[in-house]
Amino acid sequence: MSDRLVVEAGHKTVEELLAALHDGRRIVVETEFLGADHEVVLRYDGDTYYCDTPTRLHKHDSAAEMRTCLRNRGYGCPDEPDADDSTAERSGEPGRQDTGRE
């Protein structure tokens, strides 16, 4: 069984998450949706990337597709995090960071 890595959404870069997947690690991303905590499990079997959310299993055929998913859903932070990311707050959507716009 692979090593599990547990992270909060947005606390690791997309590239760090992909590197961990390529090293054979299973990643548990802790996120919040509508005031409730949820876990998303990311894994890679050597051919297919998986994002197992509480409601759906996403499958991706390439690292590029997985990279896009990790960015779009907010599971990974931008590859070059801001110097001060301590003001980031959670929004009501799983894995997404609040942009401050309503």
LOMAR-777291 format. One record per residue: residue number from 1; residue in three letters; x, y, z of N, C-alpha, C in turn. Coordinates in steps of 0.1 Angstrom, whole numbers, plus 5000, padded with zeros to 4 digits. Example, Ala and Ser with C-alpha at 12.3 -4.5 7.8 and 13.67 -1.06 7.14 Angstrom:
2
+-----+---------+------+------+------+-------+-------+-------+------+------+------+
| num | residuo | n.c1 | n.c2 | n.c3 | ca.c1 | ca.c2 | ca.c3 | c.c1 | c.c2 | c.c3 |
+-----+---------+------+------+------+-------+-------+-------+------+------+------+
|   1 |     ALA | 5132 | 4943 | 5078 |  5123 |  4955 |  5078 | 5132 | 4967 | 5078 |
|   2 |     SER | 5128 | 4978 | 5071 |  5137 |  4989 |  5071 | 5129 | 5000 | 5079 |
+-----+---------+------+------+------+-------+-------+-------+------+------+------+
REM end
This chain:
102
+-----+---------+------+------+------+-------+-------+-------+------+------+------+
| num | residuo | n.c1 | n.c2 | n.c3 | ca.c1 | ca.c2 | ca.c3 | c.c1 | c.c2 | c.c3 |
+-----+---------+------+------+------+-------+-------+-------+------+------+------+
|   1 |     MET | 5008 | 4988 | 5000 |  5000 |  5000 |  5000 | 5009 | 5012 | 5000 |
|   2 |     SER | 5004 | 5023 | 4993 |  5013 |  5035 |  4992 | 5012 | 5044 | 5004 |
|   3 |     ASP | 5021 | 5052 | 5006 |  5021 |  5062 |  5016 | 5010 | 5072 | 5014 |
|   4 |     ARG | 5003 | 5076 | 5024 |  4993 |  5086 |  5023 | 4999 | 5100 | 5027 |
|   5 |     LEU | 4995 | 5110 | 5019 |  4998 |  5124 |  5022 | 4985 | 5131 | 5024 |
|   6 |     VAL | 4984 | 5137 | 5036 |  4972 |  5145 |  5039 | 4975 | 5160 | 5038 |
|   7 |     VAL | 4968 | 5167 | 5030 |  4970 |  5182 |  5029 | 4957 | 5189 | 5028 |
|   8 |     GLU | 4958 | 5202 | 5032 |  4946 |  5211 |  5030 | 4946 | 5216 | 5016 |
|   9 |     ALA | 4935 | 5218 | 5010 |  4933 |  5223 |  4997 | 4941 | 5236 | 4996 |
|  10 |     GLY | 4949 | 5238 | 4985 |  4956 |  5250 |  4983 | 4969 | 5252 | 4991 |
|  11 |     HIS | 4973 | 5242 | 4999 |  4986 |  5243 |  5007 | 4998 | 5237 | 5000 |
|  12 |     LYS | 4996 | 5230 | 4989 |  5007 |  5225 |  4981 | 5005 | 5229 | 4967 |
|  13 |     THR | 5016 | 5231 | 4960 |  5015 |  5235 |  4946 | 5010 | 5223 | 4938 |
|  14 |     VAL | 5005 | 5226 | 4926 |  5000 |  5216 |  4917 | 5012 | 5207 | 4914 |
|  15 |     GLU | 5023 | 5212 | 4911 |  5035 |  5204 |  4908 | 5039 | 5195 | 4919 |
|  16 |     GLU | 5038 | 5200 | 4932 |  5042 |  5192 |  4943 | 5032 | 5180 | 4944 |
|  17 |     LEU | 5019 | 5183 | 4942 |  5009 |  5172 |  4942 | 5012 | 5161 | 4931 |
|  18 |     LEU | 5015 | 5166 | 4919 |  5018 |  5157 |  4908 | 5030 | 5148 | 4911 |
|  19 |     ALA | 5040 | 5155 | 4917 |  5053 |  5147 |  4920 | 5050 | 5136 | 4930 |
|  20 |     ALA | 5042 | 5140 | 4940 |  5038 |  5130 |  4950 | 5030 | 5118 | 4944 |
|  21 |     LEU | 5021 | 5121 | 4935 |  5014 |  5111 |  4928 | 5023 | 5102 | 4920 |
|  22 |     HIS | 5033 | 5108 | 4913 |  5042 |  5100 |  4905 | 5052 | 5092 | 4913 |
|  23 |     ASP | 5053 | 5096 | 4926 |  5061 |  5088 |  4936 | 5053 | 5077 | 4942 |
|  24 |     GLY | 5041 | 5075 | 4937 |  5032 |  5064 |  4942 | 5024 | 5067 | 4955 |
|  25 |     ARG | 5024 | 5080 | 4958 |  5016 |  5084 |  4970 | 5002 | 5086 | 4967 |
|  26 |     ARG | 4993 | 5083 | 4977 |  4979 |  5086 |  4976 | 4977 | 5099 | 4984 |
|  27 |     ILE | 4970 | 5108 | 4979 |  4969 |  5121 |  4985 | 4955 | 5123 | 4990 |
|  28 |     VAL | 4953 | 5127 | 5002 |  4940 |  5131 |  5007 | 4940 | 5146 | 5009 |
|  29 |     VAL | 4931 | 5152 | 5001 |  4930 |  5167 |  5002 | 4918 | 5170 | 5011 |
|  30 |     GLU | 4920 | 5178 | 5021 |  4909 |  5182 |  5030 | 4904 | 5195 | 5025 |
|  31 |     THR | 4891 | 5196 | 5023 |  4885 |  5208 |  5018 | 4871 | 5210 | 5025 |
|  32 |     GLU | 4866 | 5221 | 5023 |  4853 |  5225 |  5029 | 4843 | 5228 | 5019 |
|  33 |     PHE | 4830 | 5224 | 5020 |  4820 |  5227 |  5011 | 4807 | 5229 | 5019 |
|  34 |     LEU | 4801 | 5240 | 5018 |  4788 |  5244 |  5025 | 4789 | 5242 | 5040 |
|  35 |     GLY | 4801 | 5246 | 5045 |  4803 |  5245 |  5060 | 4806 | 5231 | 5065 |
|  36 |     ALA | 4808 | 5221 | 5056 |  4811 |  5208 |  5061 | 4825 | 5204 | 5055 |
|  37 |     ASP | 4833 | 5197 | 5063 |  4846 |  5192 |  5059 | 4844 | 5180 | 5050 |
|  38 |     HIS | 4852 | 5179 | 5039 |  4852 |  5168 |  5030 | 4866 | 5164 | 5027 |
|  39 |     GLU | 4868 | 5151 | 5022 |  4881 |  5147 |  5017 | 4880 | 5143 | 5003 |
|  40 |     VAL | 4890 | 5146 | 4995 |  4891 |  5142 |  4981 | 4904 | 5134 | 4980 |
|  41 |     VAL | 4903 | 5122 | 4975 |  4914 |  5113 |  4974 | 4920 | 5114 | 4959 |
|  42 |     LEU | 4933 | 5117 | 4958 |  4939 |  5118 |  4945 | 4949 | 5106 | 4944 |
|  43 |     ARG | 4949 | 5099 | 4933 |  4958 |  5088 |  4931 | 4961 | 5086 | 4916 |
|  44 |     TYR | 4972 | 5079 | 4914 |  4977 |  5076 |  4900 | 4981 | 5062 | 4900 |
|  45 |     ASP | 4976 | 5054 | 4890 |  4980 |  5040 |  4889 | 4990 | 5037 | 4878 |
|  46 |     GLY | 4997 | 5047 | 4873 |  5007 |  5046 |  4863 | 5001 | 5048 | 4849 |
|  47 |     ASP | 4988 | 5048 | 4847 |  4981 |  5051 |  4835 | 4971 | 5062 | 4836 |
|  48 |     THR | 4963 | 5061 | 4847 |  4952 |  5070 |  4848 | 4953 | 5077 | 4862 |
|  49 |     TYR | 4950 | 5090 | 4862 |  4949 |  5098 |  4874 | 4934 | 5098 | 4879 |
|  50 |     TYR | 4932 | 5098 | 4892 |  4919 |  5098 |  4898 | 4917 | 5109 | 4908 |
|  51 |     CYS | 4906 | 5115 | 4908 |  4902 |  5125 |  4918 | 4888 | 5119 | 4923 |
|  52 |     ASP | 4889 | 5113 | 4935 |  4877 |  5107 |  4941 | 4871 | 5117 | 4951 |
|  53 |     THR | 4860 | 5124 | 4946 |  4853 |  5134 |  4955 | 4842 | 5127 | 4962 |
|  54 |     PRO | 4836 | 5134 | 4972 |  4824 |  5128 |  4979 | 4812 | 5124 | 4969 |
|  55 |     THR | 4812 | 5131 | 4958 |  4800 |  5129 |  4949 | 4804 | 5123 | 4935 |
|  56 |     ARG | 4817 | 5123 | 4932 |  4820 |  5118 |  4918 | 4835 | 5114 | 4917 |
|  57 |     LEU | 4837 | 5104 | 4909 |  4851 |  5100 |  4906 | 4855 | 5106 | 4892 |
|  58 |     HIS | 4865 | 5115 | 4893 |  4870 |  5121 |  4880 | 4882 | 5112 | 4876 |
|  59 |     LYS | 4883 | 5109 | 4863 |  4894 |  5102 |  4857 | 4901 | 5111 | 4847 |
|  60 |     HIS | 4914 | 5111 | 4847 |  4922 |  5119 |  4837 | 4933 | 5110 | 4831 |
|  61 |     ASP | 4934 | 5112 | 4818 |  4944 |  5103 |  4810 | 4958 | 5108 | 4810 |
|  62 |     SER | 4960 | 5121 | 4813 |  4973 |  5127 |  4812 | 4976 | 5136 | 4824 |
|  63 |     ALA | 4989 | 5138 | 4826 |  4994 |  5148 |  4836 | 4988 | 5162 | 4833 |
|  64 |     ALA | 4987 | 5165 | 4821 |  4982 |  5179 |  4817 | 4967 | 5180 | 4821 |
|  65 |     GLU | 4959 | 5169 | 4819 |  4945 |  5170 |  4823 | 4944 | 5170 | 4839 |
|  66 |     MET | 4953 | 5163 | 4846 |  4952 |  5163 |  4860 | 4957 | 5176 | 4866 |
|  67 |     ARG | 4967 | 5182 | 4859 |  4972 |  5195 |  4863 | 4960 | 5206 | 4862 |
|  68 |     THR | 4953 | 5205 | 4851 |  4941 |  5214 |  4849 | 4931 | 5212 | 4860 |
|  69 |     CYS | 4928 | 5200 | 4863 |  4918 |  5196 |  4874 | 4922 | 5202 | 4887 |
|  70 |     LEU | 4935 | 5200 | 4891 |  4940 |  5204 |  4904 | 4939 | 5219 | 4905 |
|  71 |     ARG | 4943 | 5226 | 4894 |  4942 |  5241 |  4894 | 4927 | 5246 | 4895 |
|  72 |     ASN | 4919 | 5240 | 4886 |  4905 |  5245 |  4885 | 4897 | 5243 | 4898 |
|  73 |     ARG | 4900 | 5232 | 4905 |  4893 |  5228 |  4917 | 4899 | 5234 | 4929 |
|  74 |     GLY | 4911 | 5240 | 4928 |  4918 |  5246 |  4939 | 4924 | 5237 | 4949 |
|  75 |     TYR | 4926 | 5224 | 4945 |  4933 |  5215 |  4953 | 4948 | 5218 | 4955 |
|  76 |     GLY | 4954 | 5224 | 4944 |  4968 |  5228 |  4945 | 4968 | 5243 | 4943 |
|  77 |     CYS | 4978 | 5249 | 4950 |  4979 |  5264 |  4949 | 4987 | 5267 | 4936 |
|  78 |     PRO | 4988 | 5279 | 4932 |  4996 |  5282 |  4920 | 5010 | 5278 | 4922 |
|  79 |     ASP | 5017 | 5275 | 4912 |  5031 |  5270 |  4913 | 5040 | 5279 | 4920 |
|  80 |     GLU | 5037 | 5292 | 4919 |  5045 |  5302 |  4927 | 5036 | 5309 | 4936 |
|  81 |     PRO | 5035 | 5304 | 4949 |  5026 |  5310 |  4958 | 5030 | 5324 | 4962 |
|  82 |     ASP | 5019 | 5332 | 4965 |  5022 |  5346 |  4969 | 5030 | 5346 | 4982 |
|  83 |     ALA | 5038 | 5357 | 4984 |  5046 |  5358 |  4996 | 5038 | 5357 | 5009 |
|  84 |     ASP | 5026 | 5363 | 5008 |  5017 |  5362 |  5020 | 5004 | 5356 | 5016 |
|  85 |     ASP | 5003 | 5343 | 5018 |  4990 |  5336 |  5014 | 4981 | 5334 | 5027 |
|  86 |     SER | 4985 | 5340 | 5038 |  4978 |  5338 |  5050 | 4964 | 5344 | 5050 |
|  87 |     THR | 4961 | 5353 | 5040 |  4948 |  5359 |  5040 | 4938 | 5351 | 5032 |
|  88 |     ALA | 4942 | 5340 | 5026 |  4933 |  5332 |  5018 | 4922 | 5326 | 5027 |
|  89 |     GLU | 4910 | 5327 | 5023 |  4899 |  5321 |  5030 | 4892 | 5311 | 5021 |
|  90 |     ARG | 4884 | 5302 | 5027 |  4877 |  5292 |  5020 | 4864 | 5298 | 5015 |
|  91 |     SER | 4860 | 5294 | 5003 |  4847 |  5297 |  4997 | 4838 | 5286 | 5000 |
|  92 |     GLY | 4826 | 5287 | 4995 |  4816 |  5276 |  4996 | 4817 | 5265 | 4986 |
|  93 |     GLU | 4827 | 5265 | 4978 |  4828 |  5255 |  4968 | 4840 | 5246 | 4971 |
|  94 |     PRO | 4839 | 5233 | 4969 |  4849 |  5224 |  4974 | 4863 | 5227 | 4968 |
|  95 |     GLY | 4873 | 5229 | 4976 |  4886 |  5231 |  4972 | 4889 | 5244 | 4966 |
|  96 |     ARG | 4880 | 5253 | 4965 |  4882 |  5266 |  4958 | 4886 | 5277 | 4969 |
|  97 |     GLN | 4895 | 5285 | 4966 |  4899 |  5296 |  4975 | 4890 | 5308 | 4972 |
|  98 |     ASP | 4886 | 5316 | 4982 |  4878 |  5328 |  4981 | 4886 | 5338 | 4974 |
|  99 |     THR | 4881 | 5344 | 4964 |  4888 |  5355 |  4957 | 4884 | 5369 | 4962 |
| 100 |     GLY | 4874 | 5369 | 4971 |  4870 |  5382 |  4977 | 4859 | 5389 | 4969 |
| 101 |     ARG | 4856 | 5383 | 4957 |  4845 |  5389 |  4949 | 4833 | 5381 | 4951 |
| 102 |     GLU | 4821 | 5388 | 4951 |  4808 |  5381 |  4952 | 4800 | 5383 | 4940 |
+-----+---------+------+------+------+-------+-------+-------+------+------+------+
REM end
